[in-house]
Amino acid sequence: MSGRGLIVHEWIERTGGAERVLDAFAATHPSADILALWNDHPDRYEPGRVRESAVARTPLRGRKAAALPLMPALWRYEGRRHGAYDWALISSHLFAHHVRVRGVPPERHFAYVHTPARYLWAPELDARGASPAVRAVAPLFRAVDRRRGADLIEVAVNSAFVRERVRRAWGVDARVLHPPVDLQRIRAAAAARSSLTEDEQALLDSVPTDALLGASRFVPYKRLDVVIAAGAATGRPVVVAGCGPDEDRLRALATAAPVEVHFVIAPSDRLLACLFDRAAVLVFPGIEDFGIVPVEALALGTPVVVAARGGARESTSERSGACLPGHDPDSLADAVERAVRLDPSDCRRDAERFDVAHFRSEVASWTAT
């Protein structure tokens, strides 16, 4: 896109799938400014490129829940505060799509939607939606969000699953652009085992090679309990990698399980890549908007088992994984055994569809419309 551009992102963290999309946007348009509510990774981009919102200079900085009621109005204000632009490319999973940038016509606002706010539009998948305070104000926020979403002309989403949510929430259609996965990075990390620390190498050596792997934050909706149940159903050992508030519950389930369960807490990127490479199957049973983790496993030739519902099923095919129709022992055993027989080379080929270069090409084609 020509002219002066602005890339808009909710807030910038050190890790996350949304930040990978932001990185691809920033690389595709290296001269564009970036606007975020706040920036918690100040050395991610060159000095002066990121513009923070007014809230970044207040005690609300970084306090997502506390700042949330202000965000719709804040984004409208921020869109007028930073001068005129010719186009805007917006990465939204909450309210960033509410921004209307000065000087940019409606058809040059390009909104890439990771999801409409899940606590508003899919509260069954987001624990925040169950709180009494959120339930009390949700009708008002849904009305505001529906109006702003319905105004969008150019919308892309990260999965067909999210496209249906956008249709229900805002009444608009969207094109599907699956998010980017850095296949080169994950493969290089798995190949560079010599870069592991001594402790990491010892931990990796202690993990069985025929194990089922579950890798995510330790929160209930990720359903790591199902990974442990899959191990019990198949007699295979289990590796659970990540960290989070659900750890105590998961350890209690592991203690009661009839198979070995190994915990790897907060693995580095290089160790996680080696765990993907070592696993027999990645089991990814949560209902996700897309699911980058399964693609990372596929990139290393590891087959996956994913939920039958949700965006993660779009990351795989019958030649690289199996869908999980239920969590009963027979369903778990059948899905795992189907997956473990798949050809690693087919898994690697399926991952190629999500390479960063492919995503950047699709974004360039979309924004050229």
C-alpha positions as CSV (number, residue, x, y, z in Angstrom):
1,M,0.0,0.0,0.0
2,S,1.2,3.5,-0.8
3,G,1.0,6.6,1.2
4,R,1.3,7.1,5.0
5,G,0.1,4.0,6.9
6,L,-0.8,3.1,10.4
7,I,-0.7,-0.4,11.9
8,V,-3.0,-0.7,14.9
9,H,-2.7,-3.4,17.6
10,E,-4.5,-3.9,20.9
11,W,-1.3,-3.9,23.1
12,I,2.2,-5.4,22.4
13,E,3.4,-8.3,24.5
14,R,6.6,-10.2,24.3
15,T,5.0,-13.5,23.1
16,G,1.7,-14.4,21.5
17,G,0.1,-15.4,18.3
18,A,-1.3,-11.9,17.8
19,E,2.2,-10.5,18.0
20,R,3.3,-12.8,15.2
21,V,0.6,-11.3,13.0
22,L,1.8,-7.8,14.1
23,D,5.4,-8.7,13.2
24,A,4.3,-9.8,9.7
25,F,2.3,-6.6,9.2
26,A,5.3,-4.5,10.4
27,A,7.7,-6.4,8.1
28,T,5.3,-6.1,5.1
29,H,5.0,-2.3,5.7
30,P,8.3,-1.2,7.2
31,S,7.6,2.5,6.9
32,A,4.2,2.4,8.7
33,D,3.8,3.7,12.2
34,I,2.4,1.4,14.9
35,L,-0.3,2.4,17.4
36,A,-1.0,0.3,20.5
37,L,-2.6,1.0,23.9
38,W,0.8,0.2,25.5
39,N,4.0,-1.5,24.4
40,D,5.5,-4.1,26.8
41,H,8.2,-5.1,24.4
42,P,9.9,-1.7,23.6
43,D,12.9,-3.2,21.8
44,R,10.7,-5.2,19.4
45,Y,10.7,-2.5,16.7
46,E,13.0,0.4,15.9
47,P,12.9,3.4,18.3
48,G,10.1,5.8,17.7
49,R,8.0,3.5,15.5
50,V,5.4,2.5,18.2
51,R,3.0,5.2,19.4
52,E,1.3,4.4,22.7
53,S,-2.1,5.6,23.8
54,A,-2.9,8.1,26.5
55,V,-3.7,5.3,28.9
56,A,-0.1,4.1,28.8
57,R,0.9,7.1,30.9
58,T,-1.6,6.2,33.7
59,P,-1.9,3.6,36.4
60,L,-4.2,1.6,34.0
61,R,-1.2,0.7,31.8
62,G,-1.0,-3.1,31.5
63,R,-4.2,-3.6,33.5
64,K,-6.4,-5.0,30.8
65,A,-9.5,-5.8,33.0
66,A,-9.4,-2.3,34.6
67,A,-8.9,-0.5,31.3
68,L,-11.4,-2.5,29.4
69,P,-14.5,-0.3,30.0
70,L,-12.6,2.6,28.5
71,M,-11.3,0.9,25.4
72,P,-14.1,1.6,22.9
73,A,-14.0,5.3,23.6
74,L,-10.3,5.3,23.9
75,W,-9.8,3.8,20.4
76,R,-12.1,6.4,18.9
77,Y,-10.0,9.1,20.6
78,E,-6.6,7.6,19.6
79,G,-7.7,7.4,16.0
80,R,-7.9,11.2,15.8
81,R,-4.9,12.0,18.0
82,H,-1.9,11.0,15.9
83,G,-2.4,13.0,12.7
84,A,-3.7,12.0,9.3
85,Y,-2.9,8.8,7.4
86,D,-3.8,7.2,4.0
87,W,-4.6,3.7,5.3
88,A,-4.9,1.6,8.5
89,L,-4.2,-2.0,9.0
90,I,-5.8,-3.2,12.3
91,S,-5.0,-6.3,14.4
92,S,-8.0,-6.8,16.7
93,H,-9.1,-9.3,19.3
94,L,-10.9,-6.9,21.6
95,F,-11.8,-3.4,20.6
96,A,-9.0,-2.1,18.3
97,H,-11.3,-2.4,15.3
98,H,-13.3,0.5,16.8
99,V,-10.5,2.8,15.7
100,R,-11.3,5.2,12.9
101,V,-8.1,6.9,11.8
102,R,-8.1,10.5,10.7
103,G,-7.8,10.9,7.0
104,V,-8.4,7.2,6.2
105,P,-11.6,6.5,4.2
106,P,-13.7,3.6,5.4
107,E,-12.6,1.3,2.6
108,R,-9.0,1.8,3.5
109,H,-9.5,0.6,7.1
110,F,-8.4,-3.1,6.9
111,A,-9.3,-5.1,10.0
112,Y,-7.7,-8.4,10.7
113,V,-9.8,-10.0,13.4
114,H,-8.4,-12.7,15.6
115,T,-11.8,-12.9,17.2
116,P,-14.6,-10.6,18.3
117,A,-14.2,-10.2,22.1
118,R,-14.7,-13.7,23.3
119,Y,-16.0,-12.7,26.7
120,L,-18.8,-10.9,25.0
121,W,-19.6,-13.1,22.0
122,A,-18.5,-16.6,23.1
123,P,-18.6,-16.5,26.9
124,E,-18.8,-20.3,27.1
125,L,-15.2,-20.3,25.8
126,D,-13.9,-17.4,28.0
127,A,-14.2,-17.5,31.8
128,R,-14.3,-13.7,32.0
129,G,-17.7,-13.8,30.4
130,A,-19.1,-15.7,33.4
131,S,-18.3,-13.0,36.0
132,P,-21.4,-11.1,37.3
133,A,-19.8,-7.7,36.5
134,V,-19.2,-8.7,32.8
135,R,-22.6,-10.2,32.5
136,A,-24.2,-7.0,33.8
137,V,-22.6,-4.8,31.2
138,A,-22.3,-7.3,28.3
139,P,-25.5,-6.2,26.5
140,L,-24.4,-2.6,26.3
141,F,-20.9,-3.5,25.1
142,R,-22.3,-6.0,22.5
143,A,-24.6,-3.3,21.1
144,V,-21.6,-0.9,20.8
145,D,-19.4,-3.5,19.3
146,R,-22.0,-4.6,16.8
147,R,-22.4,-1.1,15.5
148,R,-18.7,-0.6,15.1
149,G,-18.2,-4.0,13.6
150,A,-21.0,-3.5,11.1
151,D,-19.3,-0.3,9.8
152,L,-16.3,-2.3,8.6
153,I,-15.9,-2.8,4.9
154,E,-12.6,-4.8,4.7
155,V,-12.4,-7.6,7.2
156,A,-10.2,-10.7,7.4
157,V,-10.2,-13.4,10.0
158,N,-7.8,-16.1,11.1
159,S,-10.1,-19.0,10.6
160,A,-13.5,-20.1,9.1
161,F,-14.5,-20.8,12.7
162,V,-14.0,-17.1,13.6
163,R,-15.6,-16.0,10.3
164,E,-18.9,-17.5,11.5
165,R,-18.5,-15.7,14.9
166,V,-18.0,-12.4,13.1
167,R,-21.1,-13.0,11.0
168,R,-23.2,-13.7,14.1
169,A,-21.7,-10.8,16.1
170,W,-21.5,-8.0,13.5
171,G,-23.5,-9.2,10.5
172,V,-20.5,-8.9,8.1
173,D,-18.6,-11.3,5.9
174,A,-14.9,-11.8,6.0
175,R,-12.1,-13.4,4.1
176,V,-10.0,-16.1,5.9
177,L,-6.3,-15.5,6.1
178,H,-4.8,-18.1,8.4
179,P,-2.1,-16.6,10.7
180,P,1.6,-16.9,10.1
181,V,3.8,-19.6,11.6
182,D,7.6,-19.2,11.5
183,L,8.4,-22.7,10.2
184,Q,12.0,-21.9,9.7
185,R,12.4,-20.7,13.3
186,I,10.8,-23.8,14.8
187,R,12.8,-26.2,12.6
188,A,16.0,-24.4,13.4
189,A,15.3,-24.6,17.1
190,A,14.6,-28.3,17.0
191,A,17.8,-28.9,15.0
192,A,20.0,-26.9,17.4
193,R,19.9,-29.3,20.3
194,S,23.5,-28.2,21.2
195,S,22.1,-24.8,22.2
196,L,20.1,-26.4,25.1
197,T,21.4,-25.8,28.6
198,E,22.6,-28.8,30.6
199,D,19.4,-28.8,32.6
200,E,17.2,-28.6,29.5
201,Q,19.2,-31.4,27.8
202,A,18.8,-33.6,30.9
203,L,15.1,-32.9,31.0
204,L,14.7,-33.7,27.3
205,D,16.6,-37.0,27.8
206,S,14.2,-38.0,30.6
207,V,11.1,-37.6,28.4
208,P,9.9,-40.8,26.6
209,T,10.0,-40.8,22.8
210,D,6.5,-42.4,22.5
211,A,4.8,-39.8,24.6
212,L,1.7,-37.8,24.0
213,L,2.4,-34.1,24.3
214,G,0.1,-31.3,25.5
215,A,1.5,-27.8,25.3
216,S,-0.3,-24.6,26.3
217,R,-1.0,-22.3,29.1
218,F,-2.3,-24.2,32.2
219,V,-5.9,-22.9,32.1
220,P,-9.0,-25.0,32.1
221,Y,-10.3,-24.2,28.6
222,K,-7.1,-25.6,27.1
223,R,-8.3,-29.0,28.3
224,L,-4.9,-30.5,29.2
225,D,-6.9,-32.9,31.4
226,V,-7.9,-34.5,28.2
227,V,-4.3,-35.0,27.2
228,I,-3.8,-37.0,30.5
229,A,-7.0,-38.9,29.8
230,A,-5.7,-39.8,26.3
231,G,-2.5,-41.2,27.8
232,A,-4.6,-43.3,30.2
233,A,-6.8,-44.5,27.2
234,T,-3.8,-45.6,25.1
235,G,-1.3,-46.6,27.8
236,R,1.2,-44.0,26.5
237,P,3.2,-41.7,28.7
238,V,2.2,-38.0,28.7
239,V,4.2,-34.8,28.7
240,V,2.5,-31.6,29.7
241,A,4.4,-28.4,28.8
242,G,3.5,-24.9,29.9
243,C,2.6,-23.0,33.0
244,G,-0.4,-21.3,34.6
245,P,-3.0,-21.3,37.4
246,D,-4.4,-24.8,36.6
247,E,-1.1,-26.6,37.5
248,D,-2.2,-27.9,40.9
249,R,-5.4,-29.5,39.4
250,L,-3.4,-31.0,36.5
251,R,-0.8,-32.5,38.9
252,A,-3.6,-34.1,41.0
253,L,-5.0,-35.7,37.8
254,A,-1.5,-36.8,36.9
255,T,-1.0,-38.5,40.2
256,A,-4.2,-40.5,39.8
257,A,-3.4,-41.4,36.2
258,P,-2.3,-45.0,35.4
259,V,0.5,-43.7,33.1
260,E,3.6,-41.6,33.6
261,V,2.9,-37.9,33.3
262,H,5.9,-35.5,33.0
263,F,5.6,-31.8,33.6
264,V,7.8,-29.3,31.8
265,I,7.2,-25.9,33.4
266,A,7.7,-22.8,31.2
267,P,9.9,-24.4,28.6
268,S,12.1,-22.1,26.4
269,D,11.2,-21.9,22.7
270,R,14.1,-24.2,21.9
271,L,13.2,-26.8,24.4
272,L,9.5,-26.7,23.3
273,A,10.6,-27.2,19.7
274,C,12.6,-30.3,20.8
275,L,9.6,-31.6,22.7
276,F,7.4,-31.2,19.6
277,D,10.1,-33.1,17.6
278,R,10.3,-35.9,20.2
279,A,6.6,-36.5,20.8
280,A,4.6,-39.3,19.1
281,V,1.5,-37.1,18.9
282,L,0.5,-33.6,19.9
283,V,-2.9,-33.7,21.6
284,F,-4.6,-30.2,21.3
285,P,-8.2,-30.7,22.6
286,G,-9.2,-27.1,23.4
287,I,-11.7,-25.2,21.3
288,E,-9.4,-22.5,19.8
289,D,-9.9,-19.7,17.3
290,F,-7.1,-21.2,15.2
291,G,-4.2,-22.8,17.0
292,I,-0.6,-22.1,16.0
293,V,0.8,-24.8,18.3
294,P,-0.5,-27.7,16.1
295,V,1.1,-26.1,13.0
296,E,4.4,-25.9,14.9
297,A,4.2,-29.6,15.7
298,L,3.3,-30.5,12.1
299,A,6.3,-28.5,10.9
300,L,8.6,-31.0,12.6
301,G,6.7,-34.0,11.3
302,T,4.7,-34.7,14.5
303,P,1.0,-35.6,13.8
304,V,-1.7,-33.9,15.9
305,V,-5.1,-34.7,17.4
306,V,-7.3,-31.6,17.6
307,A,-10.9,-30.8,18.7
308,A,-13.6,-31.5,16.1
309,R,-15.0,-28.1,16.8
310,G,-13.0,-24.9,16.5
311,G,-10.3,-23.3,14.3
312,A,-7.6,-25.8,15.2
313,R,-9.1,-28.4,12.8
314,E,-8.3,-26.0,10.0
315,S,-4.6,-26.5,10.7
316,T,-4.6,-30.1,9.8
317,S,-6.0,-32.7,7.3
318,E,-6.6,-36.4,7.3
319,R,-3.0,-37.0,6.2
320,S,-1.5,-35.0,9.1
321,G,-3.9,-35.4,12.1
322,A,-7.2,-36.7,13.5
323,C,-10.2,-34.8,14.9
324,L,-11.5,-35.7,18.4
325,P,-15.3,-36.1,18.4
326,G,-15.5,-36.8,22.1
327,H,-13.4,-37.3,25.3
328,D,-14.5,-40.8,26.2
329,P,-11.7,-43.4,26.3
330,D,-12.7,-45.1,23.0
331,S,-12.7,-41.8,21.1
332,L,-9.4,-40.7,22.6
333,A,-7.7,-44.1,21.8
334,D,-9.1,-44.1,18.2
335,A,-7.9,-40.6,17.5
336,V,-4.4,-41.1,18.9
337,E,-3.9,-44.4,17.1
338,R,-5.0,-43.0,13.8
339,A,-2.7,-40.0,14.2
340,V,0.4,-42.0,15.2
341,R,0.3,-44.0,12.0
342,L,0.5,-40.9,9.8
343,D,3.5,-40.1,7.6
344,P,5.8,-37.3,9.1
345,S,6.5,-36.0,5.6
346,D,2.8,-35.4,5.0
347,C,2.7,-33.5,8.3
348,R,5.5,-31.3,7.2
349,R,3.9,-30.6,3.9
350,D,0.6,-29.6,5.5
351,A,2.5,-27.0,7.7
352,E,3.8,-25.2,4.6
353,R,0.4,-23.6,4.0
354,F,0.9,-21.4,7.0
355,D,4.4,-20.1,6.4
356,V,5.1,-16.4,7.1
357,A,5.9,-15.6,3.4
358,H,2.5,-17.1,2.4
359,F,0.7,-15.0,4.9
360,R,2.5,-11.8,3.9
361,S,1.6,-12.5,0.3
362,E,-2.1,-12.9,1.2
363,V,-2.1,-9.7,3.2
364,A,-0.6,-7.8,0.3
365,S,-3.2,-9.2,-2.1
366,W,-6.0,-8.3,0.3
367,T,-4.9,-4.7,1.0
368,A,-4.3,-4.1,-2.7
369,T,-8.1,-4.3,-3.3
